[in-house]
């Protein structure tokens, strides 16, 4: 399912933009040297997540419909990183306040 | 979904071996890998599909036509690749081609010459001078040059070097860009070919064990590695086959959820390879016998 994660990531990161066409299932299977069914399932999952649209005869495109979902996903990724920072801070004996203070300090420095 | 091959209750008995009541559909538009240990019946099955031998009972439909009744129609539309040499050893590649080509209405001479070049085969070389790998390449060139709807390959990767095996993957993927074409290959070793197989038909001792989408098969089974203490009469029942050593056991469980529930916290669990399936199924059989 590495393929799924990779395509999803490309869409969520904005590397693939709305309306951009994806390779056909059989072409992608060939390029990645995996089975057609594996690739087909990846596309079906992306459709279910409303990240891509498939049009019979025309192929698959990055969906523009779900900006909100994409935003949510990206927010979730930021939250995960924040939690990571808190966890590492704790290992260094920093309280939540310490971490927030440090972060504010960094922002001020950046803006100065 | 259409089927490229439909086998119904197919049996063939030899003095020491029996292909037993095989019912099997090979899906059109996909690549199916026929796997199993040596002597499982893979080659016998392929010889039946291609009409080289006749079944004792049961029916074979290849590309919608009954075999052997409509064999000639079928043979024109399939390509066969095998390391067994069906060619006249004393002829050159060019002479052999001239004998074979007229049998195919859709023979494409230019395409054939392209393949010879791509596979680095000299048309002046005699068949008897070809290595095993070169013979496979030659039969592949013939098979791909008459617009075959179904490509049947018997142990195609034995004798091929890793470089050409990868090239072969590309050639096969090219062929099934057209969704009406199908490929079936047999093998007893895990090869890179399995990467691109959509379906796996597993035969063992003349019987079909399963024919399923490869992704489903690999998700259903689970390899469990752990301490011998985990094995008792009950937990043993989870396994298709078990390999026991002084330091512990390794087994193939056929119910992933159940294996996770029973052993998840106590043993190492991971996805099996197809080779694991072949090995443990054969081992389990011996154990029970």
Interface residues (C-beta under 8 A of the other chain):
Chain A: X26 X27 X29 X30 X33 X34 X35 X36 X37 X38 X41
Chain B: X29 X30 X31 X166 X169 X170 X173 X174 X176 X177 X179 X192 X195 X196 X197 X198 X199 X213 X214 X215
